[in-house]
């Protein structure tokens, strides 16, 4: 029991060095980021007006800069098999390192779907665009808990990356297949 406490509470978790750092994109979508740019400009105008504008303008500027700089990603330490999902804003990363001992599997899941663009004159679908992404996840043994590792644009890229990481971390590359409970089966 003492050895397990040393592993869980040891300095190797908090002092882990990332061997690979993966940026998974901005935390806010394009529309929100465009609105943040407009609010940033408005905040500067309020700030330079003086008076109460100092406080209001500074608040709007800080909120806008947060929306513009917020990113998320994953860091992996191969030396001690830890992983950390992080959030990044204002130049600071926040996130907690966790051991991957209880996460034996890795998989690629396709999320999203094809979106059709409707023609104005005909009313029929004129073009389909695939807006899905392929995400690489570390999974628990029962596939109920998962940690995002990387967002990939293509299935091929996701599979190649997942196999490479699985080899480096000693994980099993599997298909996502969570067990279905008896209660759920009875409902169906």
DRENFI-721686 format. One record per atom (N, C-alpha, C): residue in one letter; residue number from 1; x, y, z; atom name. Coordinates in nm, 3 decimals, padded with zeros to 5 digits. Example, Ala and Ser with C-alpha at 12.3 -4.5 7.8 and 13.67 -1.06 7.14 Angstrom:
R   resn   resi         X         Y         Z   name
R      A      1    01.319   -00.569    00.780      N
R      A      1    01.230   -00.450    00.780     CA
R      A      1    01.320   -00.330    00.780      C
R      S      2    01.285   -00.225    00.708      N
R      S      2    01.367   -00.106    00.714     CA
R      S      2    01.290    00.003    00.787      C
END
This chain:
R   resn   resi         X         Y         Z   name
R      X      1    00.082   -00.119    00.000      N
R      X      1    00.000    00.000    00.000     CA
R      X      1    00.086    00.125    00.000      C
R      X      2    00.197    00.123    00.072      N
R      X      2    00.284    00.240    00.078     CA
R      X      2    00.345    00.270   -00.059      C
R      X      3    00.381    00.165   -00.132      N
R      X      3    00.439    00.185   -00.265     CA
R      X      3    00.339    00.251   -00.358      C
R      X      4    00.212    00.211   -00.351      N
R      X      4    00.110    00.273   -00.434     CA
R      X      4    00.093    00.420   -00.400      C
R      X      5    00.100    00.456   -00.272      N
R      X      5    00.090    00.596   -00.233     CA
R      X      5    00.206    00.677   -00.289      C
R      X      6    00.324    00.618   -00.292      N
R      X      6    00.439    00.688   -00.350     CA
R      X      6    00.417    00.713   -00.498      C
R      X      7    00.356    00.617   -00.567      N
R      X      7    00.331    00.634   -00.710     CA
R      X      7    00.226    00.742   -00.733      C
R      X      8    00.118    00.737   -00.655      N
R      X      8    00.008    00.830   -00.675     CA
R      X      8    00.044    00.971   -00.630      C
R      X      9    00.113    00.984   -00.518      N
R      X      9    00.143    01.115   -00.462     CA
R      X      9    00.286    01.160   -00.486      C
R      X     10    00.359    01.093   -00.571      N
R      X     10    00.500    01.125   -00.589     CA
R      X     10    00.524    01.252   -00.667      C
R      X     11    00.647    01.301   -00.658      N
R      X     11    00.687    01.420   -00.733     CA
R      X     11    00.691    01.395   -00.882      C
R      X     12    00.698    01.269   -00.922      N
R      X     12    00.705    01.240   -01.065     CA
R      X     12    00.579    01.283   -01.139      C
R      X     13    00.467    01.294   -01.069      N
R      X     13    00.345    01.341   -01.134     CA
R      X     13    00.351    01.491   -01.157      C
R      X     14    00.375    01.566   -01.053      N
R      X     14    00.373    01.712   -01.066     CA
R      X     14    00.494    01.765   -01.143      C
R      X     15    00.604    01.692   -01.143      N
R      X     15    00.724    01.736   -01.213     CA
R      X     15    00.743    01.665   -01.347      C
R      X     16    00.638    01.609   -01.402      N
R      X     16    00.649    01.538   -01.530     CA
R      X     16    00.685    01.634   -01.641      C
R      X     17    00.767    01.586   -01.732      N
R      X     17    00.805    01.663   -01.850     CA
R      X     17    00.735    01.602   -01.970      C
R      X     18    00.672    01.684   -02.048      N
R      X     18    00.598    01.636   -02.164     CA
R      X     18    00.695    01.597   -02.276      C
R      X     19    00.683    01.472   -02.322      N
R      X     19    00.762    01.428   -02.438     CA
R      X     19    00.694    01.471   -02.567      C
R      X     20    00.562    01.481   -02.563      N
R      X     20    00.488    01.526   -02.681     CA
R      X     20    00.375    01.616   -02.634      C
R      X     21    00.358    01.727   -02.701      N
R      X     21    00.251    01.821   -02.670     CA
R      X     21    00.166    01.838   -02.795      C
R      X     22    00.036    01.815   -02.782      N
R      X     22   -00.055    01.817   -02.896     CA
R      X     22   -00.158    01.926   -02.873      C
R      X     23   -00.164    02.023   -02.963      N
R      X     23   -00.265    02.127   -02.955     CA
R      X     23   -00.388    02.080   -03.032      C
R      X     24   -00.503    02.081   -02.967      N
R      X     24   -00.626    02.035   -03.030     CA
R      X     24   -00.715    02.149   -03.076      C
R      X     25   -00.664    02.269   -03.079      N
R      X     25   -00.738    02.381   -03.134     CA
R      X     25   -00.788    02.478   -03.029      C
R      X     26   -00.864    02.574   -03.078      N
R      X     26   -00.919    02.679   -02.992     CA
R      X     26   -01.039    02.626   -02.916      C
R      X     27   -01.060    02.680   -02.799      N
R      X     27   -01.172    02.640   -02.714     CA
R      X     27   -01.304    02.697   -02.763      C
R      X     28   -01.300    02.809   -02.834      N
R      X     28   -01.420    02.874   -02.884     CA
R      X     28   -01.423    02.867   -03.036      C
R      X     29   -01.541    02.861   -03.091      N
R      X     29   -01.560    02.851   -03.235     CA
R      X     29   -01.533    02.982   -03.308      C
R      X     30   -01.535    02.978   -03.442      N
R      X     30   -01.506    03.098   -03.521     CA
R      X     30   -01.603    03.214   -03.496      C
R      X     31   -01.731    03.185   -03.479      N
R      X     31   -01.828    03.293   -03.456     CA
R      X     31   -01.802    03.363   -03.323      C
R      X     32   -01.773    03.286   -03.220      N
R      X     32   -01.745    03.345   -03.089     CA
R      X     32   -01.616    03.426   -03.093      C
R      X     33   -01.516    03.375   -03.166      N
R      X     33   -01.390    03.448   -03.176     CA
R      X     33   -01.407    03.577   -03.256      C
R      X     34   -01.492    03.576   -03.359      N
R      X     34   -01.519    03.698   -03.436     CA
R      X     34   -01.589    03.801   -03.347      C
R      X     35   -01.683    03.754   -03.266      N
R      X     35   -01.752    03.844   -03.173     CA
R      X     35   -01.652    03.898   -03.070      C
R      X     36   -01.556    03.817   -03.028      N
R      X     36   -01.456    03.862   -02.932     CA
R      X     36   -01.370    03.974   -02.990      C
R      X     37   -01.340    03.967   -03.120      N
R      X     37   -01.263    04.073   -03.185     CA
R      X     37   -01.344    04.203   -03.181      C
R      X     38   -01.474    04.194   -03.214      N
R      X     38   -01.559    04.313   -03.211     CA
R      X     38   -01.567    04.369   -03.068      C
R      X     39   -01.580    04.281   -02.970      N
R      X     39   -01.587    04.327   -02.831     CA
R      X     39   -01.453    04.387   -02.786      C
R      X     40   -01.343    04.335   -02.837      N
R      X     40   -01.211    04.389   -02.804     CA
R      X     40   -01.199    04.533   -02.852      C
R      X     41   -01.245    04.558   -02.973      N
R      X     41   -01.242    04.695   -03.027     CA
R      X     41   -01.331    04.785   -02.943      C
R      X     42   -01.451    04.736   -02.909      N
R      X     42   -01.542    04.813   -02.825     CA
R      X     42   -01.480    04.840   -02.688      C
R      X     43   -01.411    04.741   -02.634      N
R      X     43   -01.344    04.757   -02.504     CA
R      X     43   -01.237    04.864   -02.507      C
R      X     44   -01.159    04.870   -02.618      N
R      X     44   -01.057    04.974   -02.630     CA
R      X     44   -01.121    05.113   -02.638      C
R      X     45   -01.231    05.124   -02.714      N
R      X     45   -01.301    05.254   -02.719     CA
R      X     45   -01.348    05.294   -02.580      C
R      X     46   -01.409    05.202   -02.506      N
R      X     46   -01.459    05.233   -02.371     CA
R      X     46   -01.344    05.272   -02.279      C
R      X     47   -01.232    05.202   -02.292      N
R      X     47   -01.117    05.229   -02.205     CA
R      X     47   -01.061    05.369   -02.229      C
R      X     48   -01.051    05.409   -02.357      N
R      X     48   -00.993    05.539   -02.388     CA
R      X     48   -01.090    05.655   -02.368      C
R      X     49   -01.218    05.624   -02.341      N
R      X     49   -01.315    05.731   -02.310     CA
R      X     49   -01.291    05.785   -02.170      C
R      X     50   -01.229    05.703   -02.084      N
R      X     50   -01.200    05.750   -01.949     CA
R      X     50   -01.317    05.730   -01.855      C
R      X     51   -01.303    05.781   -01.734      N
R      X     51   -01.408    05.770   -01.633     CA
R      X     51   -01.437    05.626   -01.598      C
R      X     52   -01.566    05.588   -01.602      N
R      X     52   -01.606    05.450   -01.573     CA
R      X     52   -01.564    05.354   -01.683      C
R      X     53   -01.525    05.410   -01.796      N
R      X     53   -01.481    05.327   -01.909     CA
R      X     53   -01.353    05.251   -01.880      C
R      X     54   -01.273    05.303   -01.785      N
R      X     54   -01.151    05.230   -01.750     CA
R      X     54   -01.185    05.090   -01.699      C
R      X     55   -01.280    05.084   -01.607      N
R      X     55   -01.317    04.955   -01.548     CA
R      X     55   -01.393    04.869   -01.650      C
R      X     56   -01.493    04.926   -01.715      N
R      X     56   -01.575    04.850   -01.812     CA
R      X     56   -01.489    04.808   -01.931      C
R      X     57   -01.410    04.899   -01.982      N
R      X     57   -01.323    04.868   -02.097     CA
R      X     57   -01.222    04.760   -02.064      C
R      X     58   -01.160    04.769   -01.947      N
R      X     58   -01.061    04.669   -01.907     CA
R      X     58   -01.126    04.531   -01.892      C
R      X     59   -01.247    04.528   -01.837      N
R      X     59   -01.318    04.401   -01.821     CA
R      X     59   -01.350    04.340   -01.957      C
R      X     60   -01.400    04.422   -02.049      N
R      X     60   -01.433    04.373   -02.183     CA
R      X     60   -01.307    04.327   -02.256      C
R      X     61   -01.200    04.399   -02.242      N
R      X     61   -01.073    04.362   -02.307     CA
R      X     61   -01.022    04.229   -02.254      C
R      X     62   -01.026    04.210   -02.122      N
R      X     62   -00.978    04.084   -02.064     CA
R      X     62   -01.063    03.966   -02.108      C
R      X     63   -01.196    03.983   -02.109      N
R      X     63   -01.285    03.875   -02.152     CA
R      X     63   -01.262    03.842   -02.300      C
R      X     64   -01.243    03.943   -02.381      N
R      X     64   -01.219    03.922   -02.524     CA
R      X     64   -01.086    03.851   -02.548      C
R      X     65   -00.983    03.893   -02.476      N
R      X     65   -00.853    03.828   -02.491     CA
R      X     65   -00.858    03.683   -02.445      C
R      X     66   -00.936    03.655   -02.341      N
R      X     66   -00.954    03.517   -02.298     CA
R      X     66   -01.016    03.434   -02.410      C
R      X     67   -01.124    03.485   -02.470      N
R      X     67   -01.191    03.411   -02.577     CA
R      X     67   -01.100    03.393   -02.699      C
R      X     68   -01.014    03.488   -02.724      N
R      X     68   -00.925    03.479   -02.841     CA
R      X     68   -00.804    03.388   -02.817      C
R      X     69   -00.759    03.376   -02.693      N
R      X     69   -00.638    03.298   -02.667     CA
R      X     69   -00.663    03.159   -02.610      C
R      X     70   -00.785    03.126   -02.571      N
R      X     70   -00.812    02.998   -02.506     CA
R      X     70   -00.798    02.882   -02.604      C
R      X     71   -00.710    02.788   -02.570      N
R      X     71   -00.687    02.667   -02.650     CA
R      X     71   -00.691    02.547   -02.557      C
R      X     72   -00.700    02.430   -02.614      N
R      X     72   -00.693    02.308   -02.534     CA
R      X     72   -00.607    02.207   -02.608      C
R      X     73   -00.552    02.113   -02.532      N
R      X     73   -00.465    02.013   -02.591     CA
R      X     73   -00.431    01.905   -02.492      C
R      X     74   -00.333    01.825   -02.529      N
R      X     74   -00.291    01.712   -02.448     CA
R      X     74   -00.139    01.704   -02.446      C
R      X     75   -00.085    01.669   -02.331      N
R      X     75    00.058    01.643   -02.320     CA
R      X     75    00.077    01.501   -02.270      C
R      X     76    00.179    01.434   -02.324      N
R      X     76    00.207    01.295   -02.287     CA
R      X     76    00.353    01.285   -02.243      C
R      X     77    00.374    01.216   -02.131      N
R      X     77    00.508    01.186   -02.082     CA
R      X     77    00.529    01.036   -02.098      C
R      X     78    00.614    00.997   -02.192      N
R      X     78    00.639    00.855   -02.217     CA
R      X     78    00.727    00.793   -02.109      C
R      X     79    00.812    00.874   -02.045      N
R      X     79    00.905    00.821   -01.947     CA
R      X     79    00.835    00.761   -01.825      C
R      X     80    00.723    00.821   -01.783      N
R      X     80    00.652    00.768   -01.667     CA
R      X     80    00.505    00.737   -01.697      C
R      X     81    00.466    00.738   -01.825      N
R      X     81    00.330    00.706   -01.869     CA
R      X     81    00.222    00.790   -01.801      C
R      X     82    00.238    00.922   -01.808      N
R      X     82    00.138    01.014   -01.759     CA
R      X     82    00.082    01.092   -01.876      C
R      X     83   -00.040    01.138   -01.860      N
R      X     83   -00.104    01.219   -01.964     CA
R      X     83   -00.174    01.336   -01.895      C
R      X     84   -00.185    01.446   -01.968      N
R      X     84   -00.251    01.564   -01.911     CA
R      X     84   -00.329    01.634   -02.021      C
R      X     85   -00.460    01.649   -01.998      N
R      X     85   -00.540    01.737   -02.083     CA
R      X     85   -00.524    01.877   -02.026      C
R      X     86   -00.489    01.972   -02.111      N
R      X     86   -00.464    02.106   -02.059     CA
R      X     86   -00.552    02.210   -02.129      C
R      X     87   -00.569    02.320   -02.061      N
R      X     87   -00.630    02.440   -02.117     CA
R      X     87   -00.523    02.547   -02.116      C
R      X     88   -00.517    02.625   -02.221      N
R      X     88   -00.415    02.728   -02.232     CA
R      X     88   -00.483    02.861   -02.260      C
R      X     89   -00.454    02.960   -02.177      N
R      X     89   -00.500    03.096   -02.204     CA
R      X     89   -00.408    03.193   -02.132      C
R      X     90   -00.393    03.309   -02.190      N
R      X     90   -00.305    03.414   -02.137     CA
R      X     90   -00.163    03.363   -02.116      C
R      X     91   -00.121    03.263   -02.190      N
R      X     91    00.015    03.211   -02.179     CA
R      X     91    00.037    03.109   -02.069      C
R      X     92   -00.070    03.066   -02.000      N
R      X     92   -00.056    02.968   -01.891     CA
R      X     92   -00.131    02.840   -01.926      C
R      X     93   -00.066    02.726   -01.896      N
R      X     93   -00.128    02.596   -01.913     CA
R      X     93   -00.178    02.548   -01.778      C
R      X     94   -00.301    02.497   -01.776      N
R      X     94   -00.355    02.438   -01.655     CA
R      X     94   -00.407    02.299   -01.689      C
R      X     95   -00.384    02.207   -01.603      N
R      X     95   -00.429    02.070   -01.621     CA
R      X     95   -00.354    01.981   -01.524      C
R      X     96   -00.410    01.865   -01.498      N
R      X     96   -00.354    01.775   -01.399     CA
R      X     96   -00.298    01.650   -01.467      C
R      X     97   -00.176    01.612   -01.430      N
R      X     97   -00.115    01.490   -01.482     CA
R      X     97   -00.183    01.370   -01.416      C
R      X     98   -00.216    01.270   -01.496      N
R      X     98   -00.274    01.148   -01.441     CA
R      X     98   -00.202    01.027   -01.499      C
R      X     99   -00.186    00.920   -01.421      N
R      X     99   -00.121    00.800   -01.473     CA
R      X     99   -00.213    00.727   -01.571      C
R      X    100   -00.153    00.662   -01.668      N
R      X    100   -00.231    00.591   -01.769     CA
R      X    100   -00.239    00.441   -01.742      C
R      X    101   -00.208    00.399   -01.621      N
R      X    101   -00.211    00.257   -01.586     CA
R      X    101   -00.352    00.201   -01.605      C
R      X    102   -00.453    00.276   -01.567      N
R      X    102   -00.592    00.230   -01.576     CA
R      X    102   -00.655    00.257   -01.712      C
R      X    103   -00.576    00.301   -01.809      N
R      X    103   -00.624    00.330   -01.944     CA
R      X    103   -00.547    00.242   -02.043      C
R      X    104   -00.585    00.115   -02.056      N
R      X    104   -00.506    00.021   -02.136     CA
R      X    104   -00.530    00.028   -02.287      C
R      X    105   -00.636    00.093   -02.332      N
R      X    105   -00.673    00.090   -02.474     CA
R      X    105   -00.665    00.228   -02.536      C
R      X    106   -00.647    00.229   -02.668      N
R      X    106   -00.650    00.353   -02.746     CA
R      X    106   -00.733    00.327   -02.870      C
R      X    107   -00.812    00.426   -02.910      N
R      X    107   -00.901    00.409   -03.024     CA
R      X    107   -00.917    00.539   -03.100      C
R      X    108   -00.975    00.528   -03.220      N
R      X    108   -01.009    00.644   -03.302     CA
R      X    108   -01.160    00.643   -03.319      C
R      X    109   -01.224    00.754   -03.286      N
R      X    109   -01.369    00.764   -03.301     CA
R      X    109   -01.401    00.880   -03.395      C
R      X    110   -01.494    00.854   -03.487      N
R      X    110   -01.538    00.958   -03.580     CA
R      X    110   -01.660    01.026   -03.520      C
R      X    111   -01.650    01.155   -03.503      N
R      X    111   -01.759    01.235   -03.445     CA
R      X    111   -01.805    01.337   -03.547      C
R      X    112   -01.933    01.362   -03.551      N
R      X    112   -01.989    01.456   -03.647     CA
R      X    112   -02.055    01.382   -03.760      C
R      X    113   -02.093    01.455   -03.863      N
R      X    113   -02.161    01.394   -03.976     CA
R      X    113   -02.147    01.482   -04.099      C
R      X    114   -02.201    01.433   -04.211      N
R      X    114   -02.200    01.512   -04.333     CA
R      X    114   -02.311    01.614   -04.327      C
R      X    115   -02.283    01.732   -04.376      N
R      X    115   -02.382    01.839   -04.379     CA
R      X    115   -02.413    01.871   -04.524      C
R      X    116   -02.541    01.879   -04.558      N
R      X    116   -02.582    01.911   -04.694     CA
R      X    116   -02.614    02.059   -04.705      C
R      X    117   -02.576    02.117   -04.819      N
R      X    117   -02.608    02.256   -04.847     CA
R      X    117   -02.724    02.256   -04.944      C
R      X    118   -02.832    02.320   -04.908      N
R      X    118   -02.954    02.320   -04.989     CA
R      X    118   -02.946    02.430   -05.092      C
R      X    119   -02.978    02.395   -05.217      N
R      X    119   -02.979    02.493   -05.326     CA
R      X    119   -03.094    02.592   -05.309      C
R      X    120   -03.071    02.718   -05.342      N
R      X    120   -03.171    02.822   -05.325     CA
R      X    120   -03.284    02.806   -05.426      C
R      X    121   -03.250    02.781   -05.551      N
R      X    121   -03.353    02.773   -05.655     CA
R      X    121   -03.425    02.639   -05.657      C
R      X    122   -03.351    02.532   -05.642      N
R      X    122   -03.411    02.399   -05.655     CA
R      X    122   -03.466    02.346   -05.525      C
R      X    123   -03.411    02.386   -05.414      N
R      X    123   -03.453    02.334   -05.285     CA
R      X    123   -03.393    02.199   -05.253      C
R      X    124   -03.318    02.141   -05.346      N
R      X    124   -03.253    02.011   -05.324     CA
R      X    124   -03.112    02.028   -05.272      C
R      X    125   -03.055    01.919   -05.223      N
R      X    125   -02.919    01.924   -05.172     CA
R      X    125   -02.824    01.933   -05.291      C
R      X    126   -02.743    02.039   -05.296      N
R      X    126   -02.652    02.059   -05.407     CA
R      X    126   -02.511    02.012   -05.377      C
R      X    127   -02.475    02.007   -05.249      N
R      X    127   -02.339    01.968   -05.214     CA
R      X    127   -02.338    01.915   -05.072      C
R      X    128   -02.260    01.811   -05.049      N
R      X    128   -02.243    01.761   -04.913     CA
R      X    128   -02.101    01.789   -04.868      C
R      X    129   -02.090    01.830   -04.744      N
R      X    129   -01.959    01.858   -04.687     CA
R      X    129   -01.944    01.778   -04.559      C
R      X    130   -01.831    01.709   -04.546      N
R      X    130   -01.806    01.628   -04.427     CA
R      X    130   -01.750    01.719   -04.317      C
R      X    131   -01.827    01.738   -04.211      N
R      X    131   -01.785    01.825   -04.101     CA
R      X    131   -01.742    01.743   -03.981      C
R      X    132   -01.719    01.615   -04.002      N
R      X    132   -01.680    01.527   -03.892     CA
R      X    132   -01.529    01.535   -03.867      C
R      X    133   -01.491    01.496   -03.747      N
R      X    133   -01.350    01.486   -03.711     CA
R      X    133   -01.326    01.349   -03.651      C
R      X    134   -01.203    01.305   -03.657      N
R      X    134   -01.164    01.178   -03.598     CA
R      X    134   -01.080    01.209   -03.476      C
R      X    135   -01.124    01.160   -03.361      N
R      X    135   -01.056    01.189   -03.236     CA
R      X    135   -00.993    01.062   -03.180      C
R      X    136   -00.868    01.076   -03.135      N
R      X    136   -00.795    00.965   -03.075     CA
R      X    136   -00.814    00.976   -02.924      C
R      X    137   -00.859    00.866   -02.862      N
R      X    137   -00.886    00.863   -02.718     CA
R      X    137   -00.810    00.749   -02.651      C
R      X    138   -00.764    00.773   -02.528      N
R      X    138   -00.721    00.666   -02.438     CA
R      X    138   -00.846    00.622   -02.363      C
R      X    139   -00.864    00.490   -02.350      N
R      X    139   -00.986    00.437   -02.290     CA
R      X    139   -00.956    00.350   -02.169      C
R      X    140   -01.049    00.349   -02.073      N
R      X    140   -01.040    00.254   -01.962     CA
R      X    140   -01.074    00.115   -02.014      C
R      X    141   -01.057    00.013   -01.932      N
R      X    141   -01.080   -00.125   -01.975     CA
R      X    141   -01.225   -00.147   -02.018      C
R      X    142   -01.321   -00.082   -01.954      N
R      X    142   -01.461   -00.099   -01.993     CA
R      X    142   -01.508    00.008   -02.093      C
R      X    143   -01.418    00.094   -02.138      N
R      X    143   -01.442    00.199   -02.238     CA
R      X    143   -01.542    00.305   -02.190      C
R      X    144   -01.564    00.314   -02.061      N
R      X    144   -01.655    00.415   -02.006     CA
R      X    144   -01.583    00.547   -01.980      C
R      X    145   -01.456    00.542   -01.945      N
R      X    145   -01.379    00.664   -01.922     CA
R      X    145   -01.285    00.682   -02.041      C
R      X    146   -01.276    00.806   -02.089      N
R      X    146   -01.187    00.832   -02.202     CA
R      X    146   -01.122    00.968   -02.188      C
R      X    147   -01.002    00.976   -02.243      N
R      X    147   -00.925    01.100   -02.241     CA
R      X    147   -00.886    01.133   -02.384      C
R      X    148   -00.919    01.253   -02.428      N
R      X    148   -00.887    01.297   -02.563     CA
R      X    148   -00.736    01.316   -02.576      C
R      X    149   -00.681    01.254   -02.680      N
R      X    149   -00.538    01.268   -02.706     CA
R      X    149   -00.515    01.366   -02.821      C
R      X    150   -00.586    01.344   -02.934      N
R      X    150   -00.563    01.429   -03.051     CA
R      X    150   -00.687    01.433   -03.138      C
R      X    151   -00.709    01.548   -03.202      N
R      X    151   -00.816    01.564   -03.300     CA
R      X    151   -00.750    01.560   -03.437      C
R      X    152   -00.795    01.468   -03.522      N
R      X    152   -00.739    01.451   -03.657     CA
R      X    152   -00.847    01.479   -03.760      C
R      X    153   -00.807    01.526   -03.877      N
R      X    153   -00.904    01.557   -03.982     CA
R      X    153   -00.944    01.434   -04.062      C
R      X    154   -00.855    01.336   -04.073      N
R      X    154   -00.887    01.217   -04.153     CA
R      X    154   -00.874    01.090   -04.069      C
R      X    155   -00.947    00.987   -04.110      N
R      X    155   -00.943    00.858   -04.042     CA
R      X    155   -00.802    00.799   -04.052      C
R      X    156   -00.740    00.813   -04.167      N
R      X    156   -00.606    00.758   -04.189     CA
R      X    156   -00.504    00.822   -04.094      C
R      X    157   -00.509    00.953   -04.083      N
R      X    157   -00.418    01.024   -03.993     CA
R      X    157   -00.440    00.980   -03.848      C
R      X    158   -00.567    00.965   -03.808      N
R      X    158   -00.599    00.923   -03.672     CA
R      X    158   -00.548    00.783   -03.641      C
R      X    159   -00.565    00.689   -03.734      N
R      X    159   -00.522    00.551   -03.713     CA
R      X    159   -00.370    00.544   -03.705      C
R      X    160   -00.300    00.614   -03.793      N
R      X    160   -00.153    00.615   -03.790     CA
R      X    160   -00.102    00.671   -03.657      C
R      X    161   -00.160    00.782   -03.613      N
R      X    161   -00.117    00.843   -03.488     CA
R      X    161   -00.148    00.751   -03.370      C
R      X    162   -00.268    00.693   -03.368      N
R      X    162   -00.307    00.604   -03.257     CA
R      X    162   -00.215    00.483   -03.248      C
R      X    163   -00.180    00.424   -03.361      N
R      X    163   -00.090    00.308   -03.359     CA
R      X    163    00.049    00.346   -03.309      C
R      X    164    00.096    00.462   -03.350      N
R      X    164    00.229    00.509   -03.306     CA
R      X    164    00.230    00.531   -03.155      C
R      X    165    00.127    00.600   -03.102      N
R      X    165    00.119    00.627   -02.959     CA
R      X    165    00.098    00.497   -02.881      C
R      X    166    00.016    00.405   -02.935      N
R      X    166   -00.008    00.277   -02.868     CA
R      X    166    00.123    00.200   -02.851      C
R      X    167    00.208    00.204   -02.953      N
R      X    167    00.337    00.135   -02.945     CA
R      X    167    00.428    00.201   -02.841      C
R      X    168    00.435    00.333   -02.840      N
R      X    168    00.522    00.405   -02.748     CA
R      X    168    00.477    00.392   -02.602      C
R      X    169    00.344    00.383   -02.580      N
R      X    169    00.292    00.378   -02.445     CA
R      X    169    00.258    00.237   -02.399      C
R      X    170    00.269    00.138   -02.488      N
R      X    170    00.235    00.001   -02.452     CA
R      X    170    00.085   -00.019   -02.434      C
R      X    171    00.005    00.045   -02.519      N
R      X    171   -00.142    00.035   -02.512     CA
R      X    171   -00.193   -00.054   -02.626      C
R      X    172   -00.318   -00.098   -02.614      N
R      X    172   -00.382   -00.181   -02.717     CA
R      X    172   -00.462   -00.091   -02.810      C
R      X    173   -00.440   -00.102   -02.940      N
R      X    173   -00.520   -00.029   -03.038     CA
R      X    173   -00.646   -00.111   -03.064      C
R      X    174   -00.763   -00.059   -03.026      N
R      X    174   -00.888   -00.134   -03.033     CA
R      X    174   -00.998   -00.049   -03.096      C
R      X    175   -01.109   -00.115   -03.128      N
R      X    175   -01.230   -00.045   -03.170     CA
R      X    175   -01.309   -00.008   -03.046      C
R      X    176   -01.376    00.107   -03.049      N
R      X    176   -01.456    00.151   -02.935     CA
R      X    176   -01.575    00.057   -02.921      C
R      X    177   -01.586   -00.009   -02.806      N
R      X    177   -01.691   -00.108   -02.785     CA
R      X    177   -01.723   -00.119   -02.636      C
R      X    178   -01.797   -00.023   -02.581      N
R      X    178   -01.830   -00.031   -02.439     CA
R      X    178   -01.930   -00.144   -02.414      C
R      X    179   -01.920   -00.211   -02.300      N
R      X    179   -02.017   -00.317   -02.271     CA
R      X    179   -02.155   -00.257   -02.243      C
R      X    180   -02.257   -00.330   -02.284      N
R      X    180   -02.395   -00.287   -02.261     CA
R      X    180   -02.448   -00.362   -02.141      C
R      X    181   -02.502   -00.289   -02.044      N
R      X    181   -02.551   -00.351   -01.923     CA
R      X    181   -02.680   -00.429   -01.949      C
R      X    182   -02.714   -00.517   -01.857      N
R      X    182   -02.836   -00.596   -01.869     CA
R      X    182   -02.960   -00.506   -01.865      C
R      X    183   -02.954   -00.402   -01.786      N
R      X    183   -03.066   -00.308   -01.774     CA
R      X    183   -03.092   -00.238   -01.908      C
R      X    184   -02.985   -00.198   -01.975      N
R      X    184   -02.999   -00.134   -02.105     CA
R      X    184   -03.051   -00.234   -02.209      C
R      X    185   -03.000   -00.355   -02.206      N
R      X    185   -03.049   -00.456   -02.299     CA
R      X    185   -03.197   -00.482   -02.279      C
R      X    186   -03.245   -00.481   -02.154      N
R      X    186   -03.385   -00.505   -02.125     CA
R      X    186   -03.473   -00.392   -02.180      C
R      X    187   -03.423   -00.269   -02.180      N
R      X    187   -03.499   -00.157   -02.234     CA
R      X    187   -03.518   -00.167   -02.384      C
R      X    188   -03.418   -00.222   -02.449      N
R      X    188   -03.425   -00.231   -02.596     CA
R      X    188   -03.522   -00.339   -02.633      C
END
